[in-house]
Amino acid sequence: MIGVVGEALIDLEVAQSDARHPIAHPGGSPMNVAVTLGRLGSDVAFLGRLSADAFGNLLRTHLAESNVDLRWVVDAEEPTSLAIVSVGPTGSADYAFHVDGTADWQWQATELPQHPGLDAVHAGSLALAVDPGAMVVERWLAGLSTGTTISLDPNVRPALLGDRDTYRERLERWLTFAAIVKVSDEDLEWIWPGADPADLAAHWIAKGRKMVVVTRGGEGSLVWAGGDQFRVPAAKADMVDTVGAGDSFSGALLDWLDRNERLRPDDLARLTADEAREAVGFASTVAAVTCSRAGANPPWRNELD
């Protein structure tokens, strides 16, 4: 089983053409990854704190209907987090967050399973960065990393991250226990302005990371894996918006690795460059389908067929 830990929130999508009628989409980067995995047929569990309010019930239903295991979901007393999503005419999305005192960030160490028996855990985005629960999640992941593949997507949201130097220090700690790193070129530019993504990725590989993928939107992905560096083109998309595209990419990448017995730590160490190329190509296809739909709505396996 694959675990995904982090936030599940509501993306309140506001279109410029019809701002009077916003649409509530289940969202949150980690939850979107879990939904992608469930819809693709992977055995996946979501570890999150879900409110008992109406939006929290919507999130539970969305996860369950997408075949995501909820055994480790925490019933939270706090309200659901909201992200106001403004979609531009080209499909690009800007986010404004309402997160003070909400459910996703209040983790206690006793709320996370100590021996979950997971093959891999995906994390990133805000639950690893927003206090007071961030350090609880970080310590939990670090403790699992010796026998579990940790997948990381920083998925930077600058409005909530505070001081850049402090965030960079946190990220560098996460990079010591993550085996798979997926990051966008935009994220890297905010974290390390002016740095060459190739230099950063090569350094991470030299320090023990097994696979690094830098996504670049329509320009495809740069990949370091199997002792090689290469580019994978983006799949063509009938663009509606980019909401959830990076998350569906991460989920699809893990799904491919799992189906092809390259996800557990020992198996990931045997990943070849050709296999990594195929995995990233599949992830790009799933992300393109997500871009063709409103909100974070990744495809089911039979839709790809």
PyMOL commands that set and color helices and strands:
alter all, ss='L'
color gray80, all
select helices_A, chain A and resi 29-40+54-65+103-105+109-111+134-144+158-160+164-174+185-191+197-206+217-219+245-259+265-268+273-291+301-304
alter helices_A, ss='H'
color red, helices_A
select strands_A, chain A and resi 2-5+9-15+23-27+44-47+49-51+74-76+82-87+93-98+120-124+149-153+180-184+211-215+221-225+228-232
alter strands_A, ss='S'
color yellow, strands_A
deselect
rebuild
show_as cartoon
